[in-house]
C-alpha cells in the first residue's frame, strides 16, 4: 500500500521565502531618491550660480566706483587750476569790456553825415565837419537874408534835436554857436555844435 502524500509537505524544489520585501532596495532603473537628489542639487547649483553672478556684478560695480573716485581725486588739482583760470579770464574779459566802453566810438561818421544830408535844408550848404573829444562842429553857409537865415538856422537846429537818429546821440542840446555875414561873398556863415555824451568810468 502506497504512502499518502502530506499536502503541507514541501516539495524538493521549494523553500520558505524569508525575504523582507519592504526593506529590500528598489530595483527601478532610476531610483526615486536619486531623482530627488538630482533636483535638489540642480536647484542648489542654480542658486549658487545666481549668487555668484550677483556677487560678480556687485564687485564690478564697486571696482568701477573706486576707479572713478580715484580719477576724480587725481583730476582734482587740474579742476582747481581750470577754475582758477576761468576766474582770471572772466576778470580780464571784464577789464576789456570796461575799456571798450570807455574808448568805443560814440558816433558813426558815415551815419552822422548821412543823417545831416537827409535833414539839411536846400538853402544850407555844409562846408566843414570837425570832430574832437568834446563833440562835433559843423560849419557852412546860408544863402538867405539876415532874418530868414536866423530863422532857418534856428528851425534846422530844432529839427536836429528832435530827429530820433541824431538827437539821442548827443549829451545836451545841439545849439548854433555862430552866425556871421561873410565879408567877401556876403553869405551868412554858421556854426553848429553837437556835444558828445560823456562816458563815466564804471566803478
Protein Blocks (a to p, Z undefined) as FASTA:
>chain_A
ZZdddfkbccfkbccdfbdfklpccfbfbdfklmmmmmmmmmmmmmmmmmmmmmmmmmmm
mmmmmmmmmmmmmmmmmmmmmmmmmmmmmmmmmmmmmmmmmmpcfbdfklmmmmmmmmpc
fklccfbdcddfkbccddddddddfklmmmmmmmmmmmmmmpmklmmmpmbdcddfbdcd
dfklopacdddddddddddddZZ
